[in-house]
Amino acid sequence: MASELCIAVVGATGAAGQTTLRILEERKFPVRELRAFASERSVGKTVTFRGEPITIRRIEPTAFKGVEIAFCSAGSAQSKEYAPMIVKAGATVIDKSNAFRMDPDVPLVIPEINAHAARRHRGILACPNCTTIVTENTFGDILSDEAAILAGSMGMLPSASLGGAVGLYEPVHGTAPDIAGKGIANPIAAILSAAMLLRYALGLEKDAERVERAVLRVLEEGHRTADIAQAGTNAVGTREMADLIVRALEAQY
Ligand SMILES: NC(=O)c1ccc[n+]([C@@H]2O[C@H](COP(=O)([O-])OP(=O)(O)OC[C@H]3O[C@@H](n4cnc5c(N)ncnc54)[C@H](OP(=O)(O)O)[C@@H]3O)[C@@H](O)[C@H]2O)c1
C-alpha cells in the first residue's frame, strides 16, 4: 500500500522501545517495513513485531536509508548523537528522550494539546515525559475552570466528546460528588448536554433548539440555582430548575 511507511525504532529492546512496538501493533499503524536498532551488544538478536522476529541492526547511516519515521528511545546522549545522522539519511525523528525538549528549533509536541506544533519541525520532534503527558487532564481542568467564568458557572457548560465510534455527552463539571443529593447542583449543563446529543448524535436540530430555548426562557424569567444566583433573582433548587425547564420545553410542542 502506497501510504504505508518504513519505520525505525531505535532502542527497540528497551522498555520504551518495546512499548512503541506494541503501540504500533495495537493501533495498526501503517508499517510497510520495521527496522529495529539497539546497542552494539544487541546487534543480531531479535525483537518481535506483528508476530515476526526482527533482527536488531547496527546504528549507521546506510541502515536508515529509506526510513520515513524513526522513534528514538535509546537515551538522551544517544539521541543527540544519532538523531542528526538519521535526519540526514532522510527520516523524521520522533525523540522520546529529553535531548531536544528545550531546543527552540525542535517542536515539543504534547498529545491532545499542540499537535499543530509538529508542522514546524525540521526533522526532529520532541515529546514530553510520559508523566507530563497524563497531566494534560489537569491542564484541561484548569482551562475549563477558567473558561467557566464566561458562562457564569461550570453548571452552565455542556460538553460533547465527538469523533470516536460513539459520542459522549456530559456536563463539563462531571459528576460533582461533593454536592450530590443536596439540591444545589445546576442541572442546566446536563440538560444542554442532552441538547447536544439531540443535535449531534440524533440529527434532531429542531428539538435541540427547543431545549436551548427552554433553558433561555427560564433564565430570562429570572430563575437561578445557587451557583448563578444574584440579588433580585429567584433562587431555586436542582429539581425546581429542571421542572421549570421541562415545562418551558413542553410548552413548545
Ligand atoms: N517520553 C516518554 O514517555 C518516555 C517513556 C519512557 C522512556 N523514555 C526515554 O526513553 C529512553 C529509554 O528509556 P527505557 O526506559 O526504554 O530504557 P531501557 O529499557 O534501558 O532501554 C534502553 C534502550 O536503548 C538502547 N541503548 C542503550 N545504549 C545504547 C547505545 N549506546 N546505542 C544504541 N542503543 C542503545 C538499549 O539497547 P540494549 O538492549 O542493546 O542495551 C535499549 O534498547 C530514555 O531516554 C527515557 O528517558 C521516554
The ligand as an SDF file (V2000), in Angstrom:
LIG
                    3D

 48 52  0  0  0  0  0  0  0  0999 V2000
    8.7030   10.0940   26.5150 N   0  0  0  0  0  0  0  0  0  0  0  0
    8.3390    9.0940   27.2750 C   0  0  0  0  0  0  0  0  0  0  0  0
    7.1720    8.9550   27.5770 O   0  0  0  0  0  0  0  0  0  0  0  0
    9.3770    8.0850   27.7290 C   0  0  0  0  0  0  0  0  0  0  0  0
    8.9750    6.9680   28.4410 C   0  0  0  0  0  0  0  0  0  0  0  0
    9.9390    6.0500   28.8180 C   0  0  0  0  0  0  0  0  0  0  0  0
   11.2630    6.2750   28.4760 C   0  0  0  0  0  0  0  0  0  0  0  0
   11.6270    7.3840   27.8020 N   0  0  0  0  0  0  0  0  0  0  0  0
   13.0250    7.6450   27.4230 C   0  0  0  0  0  0  0  0  0  0  0  0
   13.4360    6.6170   26.5320 O   0  0  0  0  0  0  0  0  0  0  0  0
   14.8110    6.3270   26.7460 C   0  0  0  0  0  0  0  0  0  0  0  0
   14.9830    4.8350   27.0520 C   0  0  0  0  0  0  0  0  0  0  0  0
   14.2810    4.5180   28.2440 O   0  0  0  0  0  0  0  0  0  0  0  0
   13.9870    2.9790   28.5810 P   0  0  0  0  0  0  0  0  0  0  0  0
   13.2520    3.0080   29.8720 O   0  0  0  0  0  0  0  0  0  0  0  0
   13.3450    2.3120   27.4250 O   0  0  0  0  0  0  0  0  0  0  0  0
   15.4740    2.4030   28.8000 O   0  0  0  0  0  0  0  0  0  0  0  0
   15.9630    0.9060   28.6780 P   0  0  0  0  0  0  0  0  0  0  0  0
   14.8830   -0.0610   28.9730 O   0  0  0  0  0  0  0  0  0  0  0  0
   17.2310    0.8170   29.4530 O   0  0  0  0  0  0  0  0  0  0  0  0
   16.3150    0.7500   27.1150 O   0  0  0  0  0  0  0  0  0  0  0  0
   17.3920    1.4390   26.5280 C   0  0  0  0  0  0  0  0  0  0  0  0
   17.4290    1.1050   25.0620 C   0  0  0  0  0  0  0  0  0  0  0  0
   18.4480    1.8820   24.4550 O   0  0  0  0  0  0  0  0  0  0  0  0
   19.4160    1.0100   23.8580 C   0  0  0  0  0  0  0  0  0  0  0  0
   20.7460    1.5620   24.0020 N   0  0  0  0  0  0  0  0  0  0  0  0
   21.4470    1.7790   25.1290 C   0  0  0  0  0  0  0  0  0  0  0  0
   22.6410    2.2970   24.8380 N   0  0  0  0  0  0  0  0  0  0  0  0
   22.6930    2.4160   23.5000 C   0  0  0  0  0  0  0  0  0  0  0  0
   23.6730    2.8790   22.5930 C   0  0  0  0  0  0  0  0  0  0  0  0
   24.8340    3.3590   23.0090 N   0  0  0  0  0  0  0  0  0  0  0  0
   23.3690    2.8400   21.2700 N   0  0  0  0  0  0  0  0  0  0  0  0
   22.2020    2.3680   20.8470 C   0  0  0  0  0  0  0  0  0  0  0  0
   21.2360    1.9000   21.6530 N   0  0  0  0  0  0  0  0  0  0  0  0
   21.4880    1.9360   22.9580 C   0  0  0  0  0  0  0  0  0  0  0  0
   19.2680   -0.2830   24.6180 C   0  0  0  0  0  0  0  0  0  0  0  0
   19.7840   -1.3470   23.8390 O   0  0  0  0  0  0  0  0  0  0  0  0
   20.4040   -2.6630   24.5270 P   0  0  0  0  0  0  0  0  0  0  0  0
   19.2530   -3.5380   24.8910 O   0  0  0  0  0  0  0  0  0  0  0  0
   21.2200   -3.2240   23.4270 O   0  0  0  0  0  0  0  0  0  0  0  0
   21.2070   -2.2200   25.7060 O   0  0  0  0  0  0  0  0  0  0  0  0
   17.7680   -0.3500   24.7970 C   0  0  0  0  0  0  0  0  0  0  0  0
   17.1480   -0.7530   23.5880 O   0  0  0  0  0  0  0  0  0  0  0  0
   15.2590    7.2760   27.8870 C   0  0  0  0  0  0  0  0  0  0  0  0
   15.8200    8.4290   27.2960 O   0  0  0  0  0  0  0  0  0  0  0  0
   13.9720    7.5980   28.5940 C   0  0  0  0  0  0  0  0  0  0  0  0
   14.0330    8.8280   29.2740 O   0  0  0  0  0  0  0  0  0  0  0  0
   10.7010    8.2820   27.4160 C   0  0  0  0  0  0  0  0  0  0  0  0
  1  2  1  0
  2  3  2  0
  2  4  1  0
  4  5  1  0
  4 48  2  0
  5  6  2  0
  6  7  1  0
  7  8  2  0
  8  9  1  0
  8 48  1  0
  9 10  1  0
  9 46  1  0
 10 11  1  0
 11 12  1  0
 11 44  1  0
 12 13  1  0
 13 14  1  0
 14 15  2  0
 14 16  1  0
 14 17  1  0
 17 18  1  0
 18 19  2  0
 18 20  1  0
 18 21  1  0
 21 22  1  0
 22 23  1  0
 23 24  1  0
 23 42  1  0
 24 25  1  0
 25 26  1  0
 25 36  1  0
 26 27  1  0
 26 35  1  0
 27 28  2  0
 28 29  1  0
 29 30  1  0
 29 35  2  0
 30 31  1  0
 30 32  2  0
 32 33  1  0
 33 34  2  0
 34 35  1  0
 36 37  1  0
 36 42  1  0
 37 38  1  0
 38 39  2  0
 38 40  1  0
 38 41  1  0
 42 43  1  0
 44 45  1  0
 44 46  1  0
 46 47  1  0
M  CHG  2   8   1  16  -1
M  END
$$$$
